[in-house]
C-alpha cells in the first residue's frame, strides 16, 4: 500500500511538472501576479534638522517686553518676557527656548552664557538676567531649543531667533581716568603735538557724564606708539585713579569725489584697569565722512569717531 501511494504521488508530480513546462494561460498568469505579495516602499526617516524645522515653523515667538538698561553691579528691574503660539494662535505650553546673554569679558571681548527657559500654560516665558559684573552694549538672543552642534539646526535657529537689547552702562563714570589716543597722519606718522582725537574723546565722555578724566602726558602717548601695554600701565597708573583709555586713530583714505572729499578713519581703542593692568575693553571703529574739502572731512570724521567710541566706552569699561 505504501508503495502504491508513493507511486501515485510521483506520477501526479510528474504530470504537474510536464504541464508547467507548457504555455500558461494568460488568465492564470494574471491571477498569479495579483496574488504575489506587494513589498512596501522604504520610507526615509526625517532627519533631526527636518524635525526641528517642523517644530519651529509651526510656532511664532514674540518678544512682549524687555528691561531698560542698568548699571554694572545693579540688577535689571524687570525681566525679558516672550510668548509662543501655534499656527492657530493658541499658546504653547512647555515650549523650551535657548537663550544667549552677555556674561563676561575676556581681554575686552564679550563672552556669552547659554541657558534655557520654558513657557507656562499661557505660552509665556521670562528671563531675569543675573546681576551684571561687566558693562555691555549688546543683545540677548532667544531661539527654539535644539542641538546647536548640528550646522543645519543652528542655521534654522538663526532664522527664528528673537533679539533684544542688553545694555549695562559702566559704574566708573566718576571713578577717574586718563586718555591717550594718538593720531597718525596720512603718511602713517604719529602726531604728538596736537592730540585732536584724544581731546575729542575726552569732551564727548564728559558730555556723557564722565568726571575726573583728562588727557595723559606725552610719555604715555609714546608708549602707545610703541604698542607696549606694560609701559602704558607703568607710566599712567600714577595719574589714573581707575582706568586708562588708550589707542590710535589712523587715516585709511582721503579721496576726492563728486560730492567733495571723503575721509575714512579707523580708531582702535582699549581700556585698562589702572590698578591691575588688565585690559577690560577693546573696540575698533571705522567711519567715513564726506565734506567740501579734506580739512573739514578729516575734522568731522574725528568727531564722529570720538562719538562712536565714547558710546562704546560708556557700555564697555
BAFI-3210 file (N, C-alpha, C; in Angstrom, 3 decimals, decimal comma, padded with zeros to 6 digits):
// residues 317
n [1|2|3|4|5|6|7|8|9|10|11|12|13|14|15|16|17|18|19|20|21|22|23|24|25|26|27|28|29|30|31|32|33|34|35|36|37|38|39|40|41|42|43|44|45|46|47|48|49|50|51|52|53|54|55|56|57|58|59|60|61|62|63|64|65|66|67|68|69|70|71|72|73|74|75|76|77|78|79|80|81|82|83|84|85|86|87|88|89|90|91|92|93|94|95|96|97|98|99|100|101|102|103|104|105|106|107|108|109|110|111|112|113|114|115|116|117|118|119|120|121|122|123|124|125|126|127|128|129|130|131|132|133|134|135|136|137|138|139|140|141|142|143|144|145|146|147|148|149|150|151|152|153|154|155|156|157|158|159|160|161|162|163|164|165|166|167|168|169|170|171|172|173|174|175|176|177|178|179|180|181|182|183|184|185|186|187|188|189|190|191|192|193|194|195|196|197|198|199|200|201|202|203|204|205|206|207|208|209|210|211|212|213|214|215|216|217|218|219|220|221|222|223|224|225|226|227|228|229|230|231|232|233|234|235|236|237|238|239|240|241|242|243|244|245|246|247|248|249|250|251|252|253|254|255|256|257|258|259|260|261|262|263|264|265|266|267|268|269|270|271|272|273|274|275|276|277|278|279|280|281|282|283|284|285|286|287|288|289|290|291|292|293|294|295|296|297|298|299|300|301|302|303|304|305|306|307|308|309|310|311|312|313|314|315|316|317]
n.u [000,818|001,875|003,803|002,260|000,846|002,905|003,827|001,658|001,683|004,109|003,599|001,639|003,059|004,881|003,201|002,293|004,627|005,161|003,038|003,593|005,743|004,716|002,850|001,453|-001,818|-003,057|-004,901|-004,544|-001,908|-002,094|-003,712|-002,021|-000,044|-001,448|-001,802|000,699|002,660|002,872|005,644|006,288|007,206|010,324|010,401|011,921|013,344|012,702|015,199|017,077|017,287|015,162|012,967|013,287|012,905|010,209|009,068|009,747|008,652|006,007|005,265|005,120|007,286|007,258|008,519|007,521|008,176|011,017|013,740|014,781|017,951|020,642|022,999|026,381|026,786|024,287|021,002|018,775|015,659|013,330|012,122|012,983|010,337|008,590|006,407|004,915|003,180|000,997|000,244|-002,441|-002,760|-002,902|-001,694|001,402|002,287|005,029|007,059|010,340|013,005|016,173|018,601|020,922|023,082|025,032|027,776|030,358|033,663|036,606|039,826|038,753|036,862|033,490|031,895|029,493|026,770|024,889|021,545|018,324|014,804|011,317|007,982|004,900|001,500|000,148|001,647|003,851|007,161|009,837|012,820|015,124|018,060|021,155|022,808|024,706|028,212|029,862|030,148|028,002|027,090|025,061|023,298|020,551|019,651|016,979|015,876|014,387|014,823|017,370|019,760|022,536|024,979|024,654|025,026|022,929|020,649|021,460|021,546|018,837|017,831|018,994|017,514|015,141|015,408|014,874|015,713|016,913|017,795|020,646|021,748|024,196|025,440|028,606|029,966|031,848|031,895|032,417|034,793|037,311|040,013|042,494|043,337|044,814|044,996|046,349|046,865|047,487|049,097|048,395|050,583|051,274|052,620|053,061|051,294|052,179|052,084|049,567|046,926|044,271|042,168|042,199|041,454|038,915|037,603|037,777|036,157|033,695|033,151|032,883|030,511|028,824|028,703|030,994|033,494|036,424|038,493|041,098|043,492|046,358|049,882|052,677|054,565|053,100|051,648|053,755|054,413|052,127|052,432|054,550|053,229|053,247|051,973|052,698|054,404|052,633|050,893|052,691|053,468|051,104|049,575|049,915|048,616|046,036|043,180|041,356|040,950|042,604|042,443|043,390|044,920|044,831|044,316|043,919|044,410|042,670|041,963|041,798|039,956|039,086|035,871|032,826|031,107|032,772|035,197|036,168|036,830|038,229|038,503|040,063|039,660|041,320|040,842|041,467|040,724|042,182|042,516|043,629|044,696|045,346|046,311|044,958|043,409|040,305|038,470|037,856|037,805|037,175|036,655|035,396|034,957|033,444|033,448|032,076|032,901|033,100|035,781|039,065|040,046|037,836|036,504|038,263|038,325|035,622|035,265|036,918|035,515|033,090|034,031|034,984|032,562|031,324|033,142|033,156|030,530|030,729|032,557|031,107|029,375|031,172|033,554]
n.v [-001,206|001,232|001,639|001,917|004,295|006,114|005,959|006,925|009,587|010,389|010,134|012,103|014,426|014,408|014,801|017,330|018,723|018,402|019,774|022,345|023,019|023,693|026,218|028,879|029,787|033,102|034,220|032,764|033,428|036,182|036,129|034,888|036,801|038,770|037,665|037,694|038,900|042,384|044,370|046,787|050,181|051,594|053,959|056,971|058,018|061,102|063,636|064,951|067,686|068,217|067,548|069,453|071,758|071,457|071,771|074,440|075,924|075,710|077,423|080,665|083,076|085,703|088,756|090,246|092,140|093,993|094,712|097,990|099,685|098,948|099,475|098,507|096,020|096,349|095,014|094,073|095,704|094,534|091,556|089,919|089,161|086,696|085,278|082,308|080,934|078,641|077,663|078,206|080,288|079,725|079,508|077,869|075,462|074,592|074,918|074,910|077,199|078,198|080,569|083,210|085,307|088,260|087,713|088,028|089,497|088,896|089,825|092,199|091,401|090,410|087,726|085,086|083,581|080,554|079,583|078,201|078,607|077,932|077,812|078,806|077,853|079,776|080,169|081,760|082,932|083,924|085,827|086,823|088,423|087,579|089,598|091,970|091,811|093,120|095,704|096,273|096,734|095,267|092,293|090,109|086,835|084,773|081,496|078,498|075,481|073,119|070,925|072,584|071,957|070,756|071,800|072,375|072,596|074,701|076,741|076,948|077,738|080,267|081,676|081,890|083,411|085,572|088,793|091,136|094,313|094,449|096,190|097,528|099,976|101,528|101,635|103,427|106,134|108,318|107,593|108,263|108,771|108,465|109,574|108,499|108,784|108,429|110,298|109,593|110,743|111,047|109,877|107,965|108,726|109,391|111,871|113,991|116,531|117,711|116,462|115,729|113,776|112,490|114,598|115,136|112,778|112,941|115,242|114,345|112,159|113,511|114,880|112,745|112,297|111,587|112,168|113,644|113,072|113,217|114,241|112,192|112,558|113,194|111,115|108,823|108,645|108,127|105,533|104,321|104,585|102,839|100,557|099,204|097,740|097,233|099,352|101,476|101,023|101,258|103,958|105,410|104,677|106,077|108,479|107,880|107,214|105,072|104,008|103,545|104,838|104,091|104,228|104,314|106,480|106,237|107,321|105,949|106,483|109,302|110,723|112,357|113,115|113,279|114,613|116,006|115,716|112,655|111,270|108,573|106,999|104,897|103,856|102,392|101,293|100,728|099,871|099,978|098,573|100,609|099,806|097,117|096,551|095,050|094,495|095,646|096,301|096,585|097,952|098,459|100,861|102,125|104,952|107,056|110,206|112,733|115,842|119,293|120,005|118,563|119,150|119,762|117,337|115,529|116,621|116,407|113,692|112,761|113,746|112,334|109,728|109,860|110,158|107,684|105,866|106,783|106,155|103,388|103,031|103,927|101,792|099,807|099,784]
n.w [000,000|000,781|-001,167|-003,504|-002,976|-002,915|-005,491|-006,919|-006,086|-007,132|-009,896|-010,179|-009,526|-011,589|-013,782|-013,170|-013,399|-016,080|-017,221|-016,345|-017,893|-020,289|-022,113|-020,162|-019,399|-020,077|-018,312|-016,006|-015,420|-014,882|-012,663|-010,877|-010,651|-009,377|-006,931|-005,813|-003,109|-002,358|-001,931|000,547|-000,014|001,018|003,596|004,193|007,217|008,903|009,195|012,001|011,709|009,978|011,569|013,569|012,064|011,352|013,866|014,636|012,577|012,983|014,931|016,581|017,838|020,062|021,263|024,155|026,137|027,357|029,594|030,815|030,405|032,704|035,395|035,823|038,250|039,313|039,523|036,814|036,510|035,627|033,909|030,730|028,576|026,787|024,264|023,038|020,372|018,589|015,137|014,961|016,617|019,294|022,660|023,434|025,662|027,823|025,976|024,990|025,167|024,079|025,239|024,738|026,489|027,284|029,424|030,435|030,048|028,194|027,848|026,973|025,102|024,469|026,108|025,939|027,744|027,876|028,498|029,498|029,044|029,741|028,476|030,129|031,086|029,678|027,497|027,867|028,635|030,773|031,487|033,787|033,950|035,666|038,222|036,573|036,078|034,456|031,933|029,131|025,700|024,075|022,940|023,781|022,884|021,782|021,002|019,555|021,408|020,653|018,991|018,802|017,835|015,478|012,259|010,402|012,010|013,638|011,747|011,021|013,480|013,737|011,913|013,144|015,389|018,117|019,113|021,587|023,053|025,238|027,639|029,692|031,544|032,414|035,760|036,357|035,848|037,505|038,570|037,720|035,392|032,717|029,375|026,383|023,278|020,176|017,244|013,762|010,815|007,220|006,078|007,841|010,119|013,563|015,472|017,898|018,866|018,822|020,158|018,809|018,428|020,893|022,588|021,525|022,237|024,999|025,559|024,611|026,278|028,682|028,199|028,331|030,969|032,364|034,817|036,412|034,571|032,045|029,474|028,906|029,781|027,505|027,590|028,031|025,674|023,936|024,691|023,792|021,031|020,713|021,157|023,579|026,178|028,806|029,398|029,070|031,195|033,375|033,169|033,326|035,519|037,908|037,571|036,939|038,507|038,203|035,524|032,314|029,195|025,972|022,681|019,035|016,169|012,816|009,409|006,873|004,236|002,006|-000,119|-003,171|-004,353|-006,344|-004,715|-003,084|-000,712|000,707|003,777|005,486|008,549|011,030|014,275|016,975|020,092|023,563|026,996|030,196|033,406|035,891|038,260|038,156|035,617|033,820|030,685|029,988|028,095|024,595|021,353|017,846|015,476|012,405|010,378|007,880|006,313|004,291|002,965|001,768|001,561|002,219|004,773|006,452|006,185|007,443|010,068|010,899|010,650|012,680|014,900|014,694|014,989|017,615|018,984|018,512|019,666|022,313|023,048|023,031|025,104|027,321|027,707|028,073|029,711]
ca.u [000,000|002,727|004,464|001,253|000,575|004,067|003,889|000,631|002,151|005,191|003,008|000,957|004,074|005,455|002,249|002,291|005,868|005,015|002,111|004,219|006,706|003,994|002,441|000,492|-002,878|-002,897|-005,749|-003,910|-000,699|-002,520|-004,193|-000,842|000,633|-002,238|-001,675|002,027|002,672|003,473|006,569|006,105|008,359|011,043|010,121|013,079|013,061|013,098|016,431|016,891|017,089|013,804|012,054|013,442|012,288|008,761|008,677|009,851|007,783|004,619|005,030|005,558|007,877|007,109|009,055|006,490|008,783|012,425|014,076|015,597|019,355|021,011|024,398|027,195|026,635|022,891|020,139|017,738|014,443|012,255|012,658|012,584|009,150|008,260|005,187|004,999|001,868|000,988|-000,253|-003,822|-002,758|-003,081|-000,426|002,046|002,838|006,249|007,932|011,656|013,787|017,536|018,910|022,313|023,168|026,405|028,026|031,682|034,598|037,956|040,653|037,878|035,874|032,297|031,596|028,076|026,343|023,653|020,639|017,070|013,542|010,196|006,730|003,883|000,226|-000,274|002,603|004,807|008,401|010,543|014,222|015,718|019,499|021,823|023,416|025,847|029,512|030,584|029,328|027,746|026,147|024,977|021,958|020,196|019,011|016,103|015,585|013,886|015,828|017,788|021,183|023,226|026,199|024,255|025,045|021,627|019,758|021,935|021,137|017,389|017,639|019,358|016,442|013,964|015,905|014,338|016,763|016,528|018,984|021,164|022,612|024,664|026,425|029,686|029,825|033,109|031,806|033,022|035,929|038,542|040,904|043,275|043,126|045,967|044,669|047,332|046,531|048,529|048,762|048,167|051,825|051,494|053,482|052,322|051,216|052,201|051,964|048,178|046,118|042,890|041,221|042,162|040,660|037,522|037,065|037,652|034,993|032,479|032,916|032,388|029,103|028,085|028,654|032,259|034,210|037,775|039,265|041,891|044,475|047,592|051,092|053,259|055,300|052,134|051,377|054,917|054,263|051,048|053,041|055,369|052,308|053,792|050,970|053,343|054,874|051,444|050,447|053,675|053,545|049,810|048,872|050,003|047,733|044,707|042,613|040,588|041,108|043,454|041,930|044,496|044,757|045,295|043,385|044,697|043,703|042,649|041,951|041,315|039,752|038,195|034,717|031,961|030,485|033,800|036,315|035,743|037,893|037,913|039,383|039,854|040,141|041,493|040,927|041,331|040,716|042,958|042,353|044,870|045,197|045,852|046,885|044,122|042,637|038,903|037,594|038,555|036,903|037,725|035,586|035,766|033,941|033,729|032,713|032,293|032,714|033,540|037,243|039,659|040,231|036,565|036,213|039,091|037,892|034,319|035,435|037,466|034,435|032,154|034,701|035,002|031,207|031,052|033,994|032,673|029,340|031,182|033,204|030,044|028,824|032,235|034,605]
ca.v [000,000|002,408|001,821|002,377|005,702|006,909|005,961|007,845|010,945|010,636|010,361|013,400|015,467|014,390|015,447|018,775|019,271|018,419|020,851|023,649|023,305|024,222|027,618|029,145|030,688|034,488|034,491|032,148|034,220|037,460|035,844|034,597|038,061|039,505|037,030|037,902|039,974|043,645|044,868|048,203|051,023|052,064|055,354|057,557|058,696|062,522|063,949|065,799|069,056|068,307|067,562|070,756|072,734|071,303|072,327|075,905|076,531|075,611|078,316|082,052|083,576|087,160|089,451|091,112|093,255|093,845|095,697|099,145|099,493|099,043|099,839|097,387|095,780|096,519|094,061|094,585|095,917|093,692|090,504|089,787|088,308|086,241|084,493|081,341|080,457|077,742|078,234|078,656|081,417|079,263|079,438|076,553|075,260|073,785|075,087|075,246|078,166|078,520|081,990|083,623|086,664|088,631|087,366|088,448|089,970|088,341|090,743|093,218|090,828|089,910|086,296|084,848|082,417|079,956|078,971|077,794|078,917|077,158|078,567|078,348|077,469|080,861|080,261|082,823|082,603|085,144|085,673|087,940|088,147|087,786|090,922|092,052|092,155|093,854|096,616|095,745|097,310|094,038|091,760|088,780|086,125|083,660|080,631|077,196|074,525|072,122|070,581|073,631|071,396|070,371|073,042|072,654|073,061|076,028|077,686|077,152|078,503|081,663|082,285|082,026|083,990|086,858|089,501|092,343|094,992|094,090|097,337|097,733|101,052|101,440|102,262|104,147|107,494|109,271|106,915|108,951|108,061|109,266|109,198|108,665|108,317|109,077|110,438|109,385|111,462|110,209|109,166|106,964|109,260|109,790|113,296|114,165|117,950|118,157|115,238|116,105|112,686|112,272|115,686|114,916|111,690|113,483|116,118|113,558|111,392|114,447|115,124|111,541|112,241|111,183|113,228|113,304|112,491|114,182|113,662|111,720|113,256|112,697|109,853|107,739|108,548|107,478|104,096|103,880|104,459|101,631|099,436|098,496|097,893|097,270|100,734|102,319|100,807|101,803|105,418|106,066|104,224|107,066|109,623|107,372|106,554|103,859|103,398|104,172|104,631|104,348|103,653|105,074|106,837|106,277|107,697|104,864|107,093|110,674|110,715|113,354|112,538|114,279|115,387|116,763|114,894|111,636|110,833|107,351|106,802|103,730|104,028|101,168|101,800|099,785|100,427|099,162|098,825|101,257|099,161|095,765|096,444|094,173|095,128|095,341|096,725|096,766|098,201|099,001|101,542|102,797|105,912|107,822|111,473|113,491|117,287|120,031|119,962|117,488|119,556|119,562|115,905|114,932|117,113|115,845|112,245|112,571|113,980|111,205|108,568|110,060|109,902|106,245|105,196|107,178|105,350|102,036|103,078|104,052|100,460|098,823|099,682]
ca.w [000,000|000,856|-002,467|-004,454|-002,698|-003,323|-006,944|-007,394|-005,844|-008,084|-011,216|-010,146|-009,571|-012,928|-014,672|-012,881|-013,955|-017,530|-017,571|-016,095|-018,955|-021,419|-022,010|-019,095|-019,872|-019,634|-017,153|-014,841|-015,124|-014,291|-011,316|-010,048|-010,384|-008,407|-005,625|-005,262|-002,105|-002,773|-000,930|000,871|-000,306|002,196|003,906|004,862|008,470|008,847|009,914|013,179|011,226|009,423|012,710|014,215|011,174|011,502|015,163|014,701|011,572|013,430|016,057|016,470|019,075|020,110|022,433|024,707|026,854|027,735|030,625|030,484|030,734|034,102|035,633|036,289|039,677|039,716|038,846|035,925|037,299|035,101|033,050|029,330|028,509|025,436|024,104|021,942|019,952|017,441|013,880|015,165|017,539|020,653|023,399|023,545|026,998|027,963|024,811|025,535|024,403|024,475|025,143|024,917|027,004|027,638|030,822|030,899|029,030|028,265|027,054|026,400|024,191|025,150|026,105|026,180|028,513|027,366|029,458|028,877|029,710|029,208|028,547|031,077|030,472|028,794|026,406|028,155|029,331|031,164|031,863|034,518|033,984|036,960|038,392|035,640|036,652|033,409|031,140|027,790|024,751|023,295|022,728|024,250|021,772|022,149|019,854|019,990|021,868|019,677|019,001|018,064|017,237|014,119|011,470|009,792|013,071|014,039|010,700|011,160|014,718|013,491|011,123|014,016|016,632|018,547|019,841|022,323|023,578|026,563|027,911|031,065|031,493|033,380|037,072|036,568|035,310|038,433|039,204|037,319|034,467|031,784|027,975|025,495|021,925|019,306|015,823|012,759|009,587|006,048|005,777|008,872|011,178|014,763|015,768|019,354|019,233|018,887|020,312|018,486|018,693|022,340|023,148|021,112|023,051|026,350|025,617|024,399|027,501|029,703|027,883|028,737|032,423|032,981|035,532|036,886|033,473|031,293|028,562|029,534|029,317|026,256|027,738|027,881|024,233|023,325|024,945|022,897|019,701|020,753|021,366|024,737|027,223|030,125|029,584|029,239|032,569|034,317|033,085|033,537|036,729|038,990|037,305|036,599|039,690|037,947|034,202|031,299|027,842|025,053|021,351|017,874|015,100|011,570|008,184|005,887|002,903|001,891|-001,561|-003,772|-005,033|-006,972|-003,638|-002,373|-000,250|001,659|004,679|006,231|009,703|011,889|015,638|017,768|021,463|024,675|028,345|031,112|034,832|036,317|039,479|037,882|034,284|032,994|029,613|030,273|026,990|023,322|020,231|016,601|014,750|011,154|009,933|006,665|006,256|003,061|003,091|000,584|001,462|003,006|006,163|007,149|006,186|008,487|011,379|011,241|010,814|014,028|015,863|014,608|015,562|019,067|019,483|018,481|020,649|023,646|023,300|023,358|026,423|028,319|027,948|027,901|030,728]
c.u [000,847|003,366|003,506|000,978|001,723|004,156|002,889|001,057|003,221|004,654|002,344|001,948|004,690|004,536|002,228|003,510|005,775|004,133|002,774|005,225|006,024|003,625|001,388|-000,573|-002,710|-003,708|-005,125|-002,692|-001,057|-002,992|-003,037|-000,124|-000,111|-002,056|-000,309|001,996|003,414|004,359|006,373|007,383|008,988|010,800|011,293|012,639|013,494|014,363|016,104|016,617|015,683|012,760|012,095|012,750|010,761|008,279|008,677|008,947|006,314|004,311|005,549|006,067|007,839|007,716|008,002|007,076|010,239|012,783|014,848|017,045|019,585|022,469|025,134|027,081|025,216|022,003|019,201|016,427|013,258|012,846|012,336|011,396|008,823|006,981|005,346|003,597|002,001|000,383|-001,683|-003,912|-002,979|-001,737|000,100|002,703|004,078|007,115|009,277|012,441|015,192|017,689|020,383|022,320|024,612|026,650|029,369|032,471|035,953|038,825|039,802|036,786|034,714|032,172|030,150|027,849|025,049|022,844|019,327|015,884|012,439|008,897|005,763|002,595|-000,318|000,694|003,667|006,021|009,109|011,965|014,703|017,215|020,072|022,429|024,658|027,131|030,386|029,606|029,181|026,855|025,920|023,523|021,808|019,389|018,209|015,813|015,156|015,026|016,117|019,278|021,946|024,583|025,930|024,173|023,698|020,650|020,157|021,515|019,639|017,098|017,940|018,269|015,174|014,367|015,266|015,399|016,217|017,795|019,346|022,198|022,900|025,734|027,444|029,332|031,055|033,069|032,496|034,281|037,266|039,437|041,652|043,139|044,386|045,649|045,517|046,837|047,750|048,114|048,652|049,407|052,169|052,397|052,627|052,397|051,127|051,921|050,523|047,243|044,624|041,898|041,095|041,300|039,188|036,868|036,839|036,384|033,687|032,146|032,380|030,911|028,225|028,075|029,918|032,917|035,588|038,599|040,029|042,846|045,752|048,780|051,732|053,979|054,376|051,808|052,535|054,872|053,163|051,590|053,874|054,528|052,783|052,855|051,583|053,875|053,708|050,964|051,395|053,678|052,236|049,150|048,852|049,021|046,305|044,127|041,968|040,878|042,021|042,858|043,030|044,231|045,246|044,139|044,206|043,807|043,798|042,715|041,413|041,163|038,801|037,096|033,913|031,308|031,486|034,985|035,802|036,940|037,408|038,958|039,047|040,477|040,191|041,766|040,705|041,219|041,401|042,630|043,665|045,442|045,851|046,562|046,087|043,383|041,183|037,962|038,429|037,533|037,683|036,564|036,142|034,628|034,409|032,845|033,082|031,962|033,261|035,058|037,800|039,835|038,963|036,195|036,986|038,603|036,575|034,363|035,982|036,391|033,449|032,750|034,725|033,634|030,926|031,876|033,545|031,419|029,706|031,804|032,164|029,463|029,903|033,211|034,032]
c.v [001,248|002,683|002,406|003,860|006,567|007,008|006,941|009,300|011,319|010,959|011,736|014,547|015,572|015,095|016,948|019,436|019,383|019,573|022,204|024,002|023,861|025,669|027,766|030,092|032,071|034,771|033,938|032,944|035,526|037,255|035,604|035,878|038,865|038,953|037,245|039,046|041,204|044,169|046,368|048,985|051,536|053,563|055,911|058,278|060,160|062,752|064,831|067,240|069,245|068,341|068,909|071,834|072,673|071,962|073,849|076,586|076,499|076,530|079,714|082,515|085,101|087,708|090,434|092,324|092,940|094,943|096,881|098,862|099,600|099,467|098,626|097,252|095,934|095,599|094,778|094,661|095,096|092,659|090,726|088,818|087,988|085,423|083,571|080,825|079,525|078,421|078,754|079,829|081,030|079,182|078,009|076,449|074,362|073,818|075,619|076,154|078,257|080,037|082,214|085,053|086,982|088,365|087,861|089,028|089,315|089,144|091,763|092,676|090,218|088,399|086,089|083,564|081,899|079,363|078,662|078,255|078,112|077,944|077,954|078,013|078,541|081,062|081,316|082,305|083,907|084,819|086,945|087,648|088,294|089,184|091,013|092,511|092,922|094,801|096,065|096,688|096,215|093,609|090,441|088,117|084,936|082,837|079,257|076,233|073,484|071,865|071,596|073,183|070,898|071,642|073,401|073,200|074,469|077,087|077,990|078,010|079,979|082,404|082,493|082,587|085,348|087,527|090,738|092,986|094,506|095,155|097,487|098,814|100,908|102,103|103,112|105,588|108,514|108,698|107,558|108,111|109,017|108,699|109,482|108,019|109,119|109,105|110,141|110,122|110,493|109,420|108,122|107,424|109,742|111,290|113,461|115,598|118,411|116,939|115,490|115,005|112,401|113,339|115,562|113,846|112,157|114,327|115,339|112,736|112,288|114,773|113,948|111,358|111,793|112,399|112,711|112,597|113,601|113,475|113,298|112,529|112,526|111,371|108,642|107,537|107,877|105,968|103,504|103,662|103,184|100,364|098,549|098,714|097,923|098,673|101,686|102,231|101,463|103,324|106,111|105,722|105,286|108,226|109,202|106,630|105,199|103,203|104,231|103,828|105,013|103,695|104,581|105,399|107,037|106,639|106,552|105,417|108,500|110,948|111,825|112,640|113,651|115,173|116,257|115,884|113,929|111,150|109,615|107,133|105,495|103,999|102,695|101,593|100,675|100,561|099,442|099,554|099,386|100,683|097,811|095,632|095,552|094,987|094,693|095,638|096,933|096,986|098,734|099,585|102,206|103,707|106,593|109,064|112,195|114,963|117,971|120,024|118,925|117,854|119,329|118,082|115,207|115,341|116,480|114,327|111,939|112,773|112,804|109,959|108,665|109,751|108,401|105,498|105,530|106,373|103,925|101,997|103,139|102,693|099,375|098,684|099,326]
c.w [000,000|-000,475|-003,475|-004,245|-003,155|-004,821|-007,507|-007,225|-006,832|-009,450|-011,259|-010,223|-010,944|-013,907|-014,462|-013,454|-015,453|-017,959|-017,411|-017,157|-020,185|-021,207|-020,931|-019,626|-019,285|-018,383|-015,885|-014,419|-014,430|-012,864|-010,370|-009,673|-009,320|-006,998|-005,002|-004,255|-002,607|-001,644|-000,713|000,562|000,989|002,382|004,709|006,124|008,374|009,675|011,127|012,767|010,670|010,536|013,423|013,387|011,283|012,796|015,144|013,681|011,977|014,597|015,755|017,830|019,037|021,397|022,926|025,421|027,172|028,722|030,078|030,877|032,241|034,193|036,178|037,805|040,190|038,882|037,869|036,713|036,808|034,147|031,571|029,312|027,054|025,451|022,896|021,647|018,755|016,219|014,009|016,136|018,986|021,369|023,502|024,912|026,935|026,701|025,315|024,587|024,976|024,430|025,426|025,415|027,378|029,126|031,336|029,732|029,274|027,303|026,311|025,500|024,980|024,997|026,544|026,969|027,910|028,506|028,749|029,721|029,038|029,413|029,564|030,332|029,535|027,627|026,616|028,924|029,666|031,599|032,533|034,635|035,390|037,028|037,512|036,342|035,662|032,719|029,724|026,988|023,718|023,148|023,473|023,138|022,287|020,887|020,356|020,347|020,787|019,798|018,157|017,518|015,818|013,281|010,851|010,823|013,512|013,029|010,804|012,395|014,508|012,727|011,957|015,384|016,884|019,413|020,530|022,869|024,982|026,905|029,399|031,014|032,613|034,704|037,403|036,070|036,207|039,094|038,848|036,423|033,568|030,376|027,167|024,150|020,938|017,858|014,957|011,496|008,417|005,650|006,845|009,998|012,342|014,987|017,288|019,788|019,450|018,947|020,073|018,855|020,176|023,013|022,777|021,979|024,484|026,480|025,478|025,632|028,614|029,460|028,300|030,253|033,111|033,644|035,958|035,815|032,748|030,361|029,308|029,028|028,132|026,432|027,659|026,400|023,497|023,534|024,076|021,482|019,615|020,916|022,519|025,928|028,618|030,431|029,805|030,687|033,573|034,343|033,443|034,867|037,837|038,809|036,980|037,794|039,391|036,596|033,306|029,937|026,861|023,703|020,263|016,938|013,836|010,395|007,192|004,471|002,982|000,397|-002,002|-004,546|-005,677|-005,922|-002,893|-002,014|000,818|002,455|005,472|007,314|010,407|013,247|016,360|019,207|022,472|025,977|029,279|032,552|035,366|037,619|039,195|036,535|033,351|031,935|029,760|029,117|025,741|022,219|019,039|015,810|013,500|010,720|008,649|006,643|004,962|003,290|001,830|000,424|002,433|004,479|006,980|007,240|007,304|009,873|011,814|011,405|012,211|015,102|015,881|015,245|017,088|019,669|019,552|019,523|022,071|024,019|023,671|024,749|027,535|028,686|027,896|029,050|032,112]
res [x|x|x|x|x|x|x|x|x|x|x|x|x|x|x|x|x|x|x|x|x|x|x|x|x|x|x|x|x|x|x|x|x|x|x|x|x|x|x|x|x|x|x|x|x|x|x|x|x|x|x|x|x|x|x|x|x|x|x|x|x|x|x|x|x|x|x|x|x|x|x|x|x|x|x|x|x|x|x|x|x|x|x|x|x|x|x|x|x|x|x|x|x|x|x|x|x|x|x|x|x|x|x|x|x|x|x|x|x|x|x|x|x|x|x|x|x|x|x|x|x|x|x|x|x|x|x|x|x|x|x|x|x|x|x|x|x|x|x|x|x|x|x|x|x|x|x|x|x|x|x|x|x|x|x|x|x|x|x|x|x|x|x|x|x|x|x|x|x|x|x|x|x|x|x|x|x|x|x|x|x|x|x|x|x|x|x|x|x|x|x|x|x|x|x|x|x|x|x|x|x|x|x|x|x|x|x|x|x|x|x|x|x|x|x|x|x|x|x|x|x|x|x|x|x|x|x|x|x|x|x|x|x|x|x|x|x|x|x|x|x|x|x|x|x|x|x|x|x|x|x|x|x|x|x|x|x|x|x|x|x|x|x|x|x|x|x|x|x|x|x|x|x|x|x|x|x|x|x|x|x|x|x|x|x|x|x|x|x|x|x|x|x|x|x|x|x|x|x|x|x|x|x|x|x|x|x|x|x|x|x|x|x|x|x|x|x]
***
